[in-house]
Amino acid sequence: MTAVATPAVVLLDDRLPDLLPAAALPVLRAATAVYAGEGVPLSEGVDPAPEVLPPGSVLLTTDLSEPRAARLVEAGARVVRGPEPEGAELLEVVSVMDRLRSPGGCPWDAEQDHKSLRQYLVEETYELLEAIEDGDRAAMREELGDVLLQVLFHARIAAEHAEPFGIDEVAADLVAKLVGRHPHVFQGGDPAVHDATSQQHRWEELKQVEKRRESSLDGVASGQPAVALAGKLAQRASRAGLPADLLPGGEGTGERLFATAALAKLAGEDPETELRAVARAFEARVRAAEKSARAAGVTAMTARDWRAHWPA
């Protein structure tokens, strides 16, 4: 075995101190001894670091500013570090959420429960939707973080329940779901899937078997906006073979709205998105007309004023 001439330093991620970077393996194989420095748990073959490391040894540390590591770096020791694993910041935000919820953390956070957080989950979701509609990348990034916060918050609260589960269980269930519903990707292929449309149908089939659902409508969230609900119900029933003439009909406002939403969904459109786009465009035109009127000195707009200042 050829020992390295001078001690080397292997920098570990302080969030994952047990994870060795691949680049460190040749250095560790050639080391005369391996020592644990700041933030590194002891394990078989790894001893506590002395103040002065012997030649040919390796110091494992999570902090290059600790005295032993700093002295070695100043003396020109080789520093080996691996790339930060993708998703590492998720560990940090889980830790922050835990701190906020724990004794000595934030009193408001400590008082919340699943029910008290419901309004924020809905609000943050709509704010993200608005950022997507506006094409505002900075707002999307921020609002995605706010939605993630809601997931982490609920998972942290769930960990305190009499029947606990935490963010790891949530993530593990999601992995199992994604793998199980994509056999064409993870299980060597699926003859039923040959394009995006067939994959969508296959997803619903696998979901129904997996959840042992008795109805094609099981799992449709009845609390969603009415236009989206009508479209989803029509889509699910149609996939189960329901003929279009059995969809709600009539001249009432509700029946006509349902028919419009259902037919749009069956045509491959998203009625909720389409209606929101029209509503947002109308909102912009109203605001533009009001701004134009104010600039012209109009304070109380009449029907004539609205028409005069309405955007072309």
Secondary structure, DSSP 8 states (H G I E B T S, - for coil): ----SS-EEEE--TT-TT---GGGHHHHHH-SEEEE-TT---BTTEEE--SS--TTEEEEES-TTSHHHHHHHHTT--EEE----TTHHHHHHHHHHHHHHSTTS-HHHHH--TTTTHHHHHHHHHHHHHHHHHT-HHHHHHHHHHHHHHHHHHHHHHTTSSS---HHHHHHHHHHHHHHT-HHHHSS--TT-SSHHHHHHHHHHHHHHHTT-SSTTTT--TTS-HHHHHHHHHHHHHHTT--GGGS--SSSHHHHHHHHHHHHHHTT--HHHHHHHHHHHHHHHHHHHHHHHHHTT-SS--HHHHHHHS--
